[in-house]
Amino acid sequence: MPAELIAVFAAVSYALFTVYGWFGLNYSSALVATLVSLASRTIMLWVAVVFTGGIPQFSPQALWVFVGLGVLQSATSLLTFVGLQKIGTARSQPLRNTYPLWSSLIAISFMHERAGPPVLGGTILVVLGVALITWQQDKQVTDYCWWHVLYSLGAGILAGVAFPLRRYGLTITNEPVFFAAVVALVSLMCSLPYVWISHRNQSIVWHPKALMHFSASGFFEGLGALLSLMALAVGTVVVVSPIVATTPLWNLLIAYLFLRDREKLNVRTALGTVVVVGGTIAITLGG
């Protein structure tokens, strides 16, 4: 299967992760969402390891790369949430979604990947289109300071670093299922201190519908992570990263098709959709 198609499936999976997480938050808190979704993702991926032959032979160097990626993912998530809190969705989401630019820059500079004008132009179009789709007025943030943008920008940069590291680790030992499970386990372990500290300030509501939705959310997040690694195993960072970044487009389409009473399509989001699709086509043809 082409890397581009696998990357599209990864983007759709990440979109479903977001949708189910949103459903669950109607019944419970973000703390429960974090704990249940991470646990679900970890269990799903380790079950996949068992059914694909168990723990394979691997290079210790590759293992350490993916252990580091698990820690990096936790730091990225923390910066993302802090950015949302400090500067709001309108400013934070476009900055967070610049990661294809950083991924491509690192891959071209240090991994000697080649990206022609269609791929570079498509990457820029995807980032601009995602910014149009995710931008919205945010009047709740009143204590905005310019340097708070560094949280969301830092999250975008760390996410950008992660894609080349995944590709590098897979060139040492090509076992995407096992290493996706490793990243999930490390991320879960790193999140436990946050959960322990935060449980004093956030309510814990074990609502059955919330557990069901958060479990589905974790499943699709794990599937998205696995598909991203599978795409990187057969494709390049400069092609895979921007296609996975089209997740907000799929979020918009899913919400518009199934949640029309909650999601309104306007000129800006329609334009963003066209730009993202055009960028994705350019990357696919150019890759």
C-alpha positions as CSV (number, residue, x, y, z in Angstrom):
1,M,0.0,0.0,0.0
2,P,1.4,3.5,-0.9
3,A,2.7,5.6,2.0
4,E,0.4,8.4,1.0
5,L,-2.7,6.3,1.4
6,I,-1.5,4.9,4.7
7,A,-0.9,8.5,5.9
8,V,-4.4,9.5,4.9
9,F,-5.8,6.6,7.0
10,A,-3.7,7.8,9.9
11,A,-5.1,11.3,9.6
12,V,-8.7,9.9,9.5
13,S,-7.9,7.8,12.6
14,Y,-6.5,10.9,14.5
15,A,-9.7,12.7,13.5
16,L,-11.9,10.0,15.0
17,F,-9.7,10.1,18.1
18,T,-10.6,13.7,18.5
19,V,-14.3,13.2,17.8
20,Y,-14.7,10.4,20.3
21,G,-12.7,12.3,22.9
22,W,-15.1,15.3,22.4
23,F,-18.1,13.0,22.9
24,G,-16.6,11.6,26.1
25,L,-16.0,15.1,27.6
26,N,-19.7,15.7,27.6
27,Y,-19.9,13.1,30.4
28,S,-16.6,13.4,32.3
29,S,-13.4,15.4,32.7
30,A,-10.2,15.9,30.8
31,L,-8.3,14.0,33.5
32,V,-10.4,10.9,33.0
33,A,-10.0,11.3,29.2
34,T,-6.3,11.4,29.5
35,L,-6.1,8.3,31.7
36,V,-8.6,6.1,29.9
37,S,-7.6,7.0,26.3
38,L,-3.9,6.5,27.0
39,A,-4.6,3.2,28.8
40,S,-6.9,2.1,25.9
41,R,-4.2,3.0,23.3
42,T,-1.5,1.1,25.2
43,I,-3.6,-2.0,25.6
44,M,-4.7,-2.0,22.0
45,L,-1.1,-1.7,20.6
46,W,0.3,-4.4,22.9
47,V,-2.5,-6.7,21.9
48,A,-1.5,-6.0,18.3
49,V,2.1,-6.9,19.2
50,V,0.9,-10.3,20.6
51,F,-1.2,-11.0,17.5
52,T,1.6,-10.1,15.1
53,G,4.1,-12.5,16.5
54,G,5.1,-11.1,19.9
55,I,8.1,-9.0,20.8
56,P,10.5,-9.1,17.8
57,Q,14.3,-8.9,17.7
58,F,15.3,-5.3,17.7
59,S,18.4,-3.0,18.0
60,P,18.8,-1.4,21.5
61,Q,19.6,1.8,19.6
62,A,16.2,1.8,18.0
63,L,14.5,1.0,21.3
64,W,16.1,4.0,22.9
65,V,15.0,6.2,20.0
66,F,11.4,5.2,20.6
67,V,11.6,5.5,24.4
68,G,12.8,9.0,23.8
69,L,9.8,9.5,21.4
70,G,7.5,8.4,24.2
71,V,8.9,11.1,26.5
72,L,8.8,13.6,23.7
73,Q,5.2,12.9,23.0
74,S,4.3,13.6,26.7
75,A,6.2,16.9,26.5
76,T,4.4,17.8,23.3
77,S,1.0,17.1,24.8
78,L,1.8,19.2,27.9
79,L,2.9,22.2,25.8
80,T,-0.2,21.8,23.6
81,F,-2.5,21.9,26.6
82,V,-0.7,24.8,28.2
83,G,-0.8,26.7,24.9
84,L,-4.5,26.2,24.6
85,Q,-4.9,27.5,28.2
86,K,-2.6,30.5,27.7
87,I,-3.5,31.8,24.3
88,G,-6.7,30.0,23.3
89,T,-7.6,27.9,20.3
90,A,-7.5,30.7,17.8
91,R,-3.8,31.3,18.3
92,S,-2.6,28.0,19.5
93,Q,-3.9,25.6,16.9
94,P,-2.3,27.1,13.8
95,L,1.0,27.3,15.6
96,R,0.7,23.7,16.8
97,N,-0.1,22.6,13.3
98,T,3.1,24.0,11.7
99,Y,4.9,20.7,12.5
100,P,5.0,19.5,8.8
101,L,7.3,22.5,8.1
102,W,9.7,21.6,10.9
103,S,9.6,17.9,9.9
104,S,10.4,18.7,6.3
105,L,13.2,21.1,7.2
106,I,14.8,18.5,9.5
107,A,14.4,15.7,7.0
108,I,15.9,17.7,4.2
109,S,18.8,19.1,6.3
110,F,19.8,16.1,8.3
111,M,18.4,13.0,6.6
112,H,19.1,14.2,3.0
113,E,15.5,13.6,1.8
114,R,14.6,15.3,-1.4
115,A,11.5,17.5,-1.8
116,G,10.7,19.0,-5.1
117,P,8.5,22.1,-5.7
118,P,5.2,20.2,-5.6
119,V,6.0,18.6,-2.2
120,L,7.3,21.9,-0.7
121,G,4.4,23.9,-2.1
122,G,1.9,21.3,-1.0
123,T,3.3,21.3,2.5
124,I,2.9,25.1,2.7
125,L,-0.7,24.8,1.4
126,V,-1.6,22.1,4.0
127,V,-0.3,24.3,6.8
128,L,-2.2,27.3,5.5
129,G,-5.4,25.3,4.9
130,V,-5.2,23.8,8.4
131,A,-4.8,27.3,9.9
132,L,-7.9,28.4,8.0
133,I,-9.9,25.4,9.2
134,T,-8.8,25.6,12.9
135,W,-8.9,29.4,13.3
136,Q,-11.8,30.7,15.3
137,Q,-12.6,33.8,17.4
138,D,-11.6,33.3,20.9
139,K,-12.8,36.0,23.3
140,Q,-12.1,34.1,26.5
141,V,-8.3,34.8,26.7
142,T,-7.9,38.2,28.3
143,D,-4.4,38.0,29.9
144,Y,-2.6,37.3,26.6
145,C,1.2,37.8,26.5
146,W,3.2,37.6,23.3
147,W,5.7,35.1,24.7
148,H,2.9,32.6,25.5
149,V,2.9,31.7,21.8
150,L,6.2,29.8,22.6
151,Y,4.2,27.0,24.2
152,S,2.2,26.2,21.1
153,L,5.1,26.9,18.8
154,G,7.3,24.6,20.9
155,A,4.7,21.9,20.7
156,G,4.7,22.3,16.9
157,I,8.5,22.1,16.8
158,L,8.6,19.0,19.0
159,A,5.9,17.3,16.9
160,G,8.0,18.2,13.9
161,V,11.1,16.6,15.4
162,A,9.2,13.4,16.2
163,F,8.6,12.5,12.5
164,P,12.2,12.4,11.5
165,L,13.1,10.5,14.7
166,R,10.5,7.9,13.9
167,R,11.8,7.5,10.4
168,Y,15.4,7.2,11.8
169,G,14.4,4.6,14.3
170,L,12.6,2.5,11.7
171,T,15.7,2.5,9.5
172,I,17.5,0.8,12.3
173,T,14.8,-1.8,13.1
174,N,11.7,-1.8,11.0
175,E,9.1,-3.0,13.5
176,P,6.3,-0.3,13.5
177,V,3.8,-2.3,15.6
178,F,6.2,-3.0,18.4
179,F,7.6,0.5,18.5
180,A,4.2,2.1,18.4
181,A,3.4,0.0,21.6
182,V,6.7,1.1,23.2
183,V,5.8,4.8,22.6
184,A,2.3,4.3,24.0
185,L,3.6,2.6,27.2
186,V,6.3,5.3,27.8
187,S,3.7,8.1,27.2
188,L,1.3,6.4,29.7
189,M,4.0,6.1,32.4
190,C,5.0,9.7,31.8
191,S,1.4,10.9,32.2
192,L,0.9,9.2,35.6
193,P,2.6,12.0,37.6
194,Y,0.4,14.6,35.9
195,V,-2.7,12.5,36.6
196,W,-1.7,12.1,40.3
197,I,-1.1,15.8,40.8
198,S,-4.2,16.9,38.9
199,H,-6.7,14.6,40.5
200,R,-6.9,17.0,43.5
201,N,-8.2,19.8,41.3
202,Q,-10.3,18.0,38.8
203,S,-13.3,15.8,39.4
204,I,-13.2,12.1,38.5
205,V,-16.4,10.9,36.9
206,W,-16.5,7.3,35.8
207,H,-19.6,7.6,33.6
208,P,-20.2,4.5,31.4
209,K,-20.7,6.6,28.2
210,A,-17.5,8.6,28.9
211,L,-15.5,5.4,29.4
212,M,-16.9,4.0,26.1
213,H,-16.1,7.1,24.1
214,F,-12.6,7.6,25.7
215,S,-11.8,3.9,25.1
216,A,-12.7,4.4,21.4
217,S,-10.7,7.6,21.4
218,G,-7.7,5.8,22.6
219,F,-8.1,3.0,20.1
220,F,-8.2,5.4,17.2
221,E,-5.2,7.4,18.6
222,G,-3.3,4.1,18.8
223,L,-4.4,3.2,15.3
224,G,-3.3,6.6,14.0
225,A,0.1,6.2,15.6
226,L,0.6,2.8,14.2
227,L,-0.5,3.9,10.7
228,S,1.9,6.9,10.9
229,L,4.8,4.6,11.6
230,M,3.8,2.2,8.9
231,A,3.6,5.1,6.4
232,L,7.1,6.2,7.5
233,A,8.4,2.7,7.1
234,V,7.7,2.8,3.4
235,G,7.7,6.6,2.7
236,T,9.6,9.7,3.4
237,V,9.1,12.3,6.1
238,V,8.5,15.2,3.7
239,V,5.5,13.3,2.2
240,V,4.0,11.5,5.2
241,S,4.1,14.4,7.7
242,P,2.0,17.0,5.9
243,I,-0.6,14.3,4.9
244,V,-1.0,13.2,8.5
245,A,-1.4,16.9,9.3
246,T,-4.6,17.1,7.4
247,T,-6.4,15.7,10.4
248,P,-8.4,18.9,11.0
249,L,-9.8,18.5,7.5
250,W,-11.2,15.1,8.4
251,N,-12.4,16.4,11.7
252,L,-14.4,19.1,9.8
253,L,-15.8,16.6,7.3
254,I,-16.9,14.1,10.0
255,A,-18.5,16.8,12.1
256,Y,-20.3,18.3,9.1
257,L,-21.6,15.0,7.9
258,F,-22.7,13.6,11.2
259,L,-23.0,16.6,13.6
260,R,-24.5,19.2,11.4
261,D,-26.3,20.8,14.3
262,R,-22.9,21.4,16.0
263,E,-20.6,22.3,13.1
264,K,-21.3,25.0,10.6
265,L,-19.4,25.2,7.3
266,N,-18.5,28.8,6.3
267,V,-16.5,30.5,3.6
268,R,-13.3,30.3,5.6
269,T,-13.5,26.6,6.4
270,A,-14.6,25.8,2.9
271,L,-11.6,27.7,1.5
272,G,-9.3,25.9,4.0
273,T,-10.7,22.6,2.9
274,V,-10.0,23.4,-0.8
275,V,-6.4,24.5,0.1
276,V,-5.7,21.4,2.2
277,V,-7.0,19.1,-0.5
278,G,-5.0,20.9,-3.2
279,G,-1.8,20.7,-1.0
280,T,-2.4,17.0,-0.4
281,I,-2.8,16.3,-4.1
282,A,0.4,18.2,-4.8
283,I,2.3,16.2,-2.2
284,T,1.0,12.9,-3.5
285,L,1.8,13.7,-7.2
286,G,5.2,15.2,-6.3
287,G,6.2,12.4,-3.9
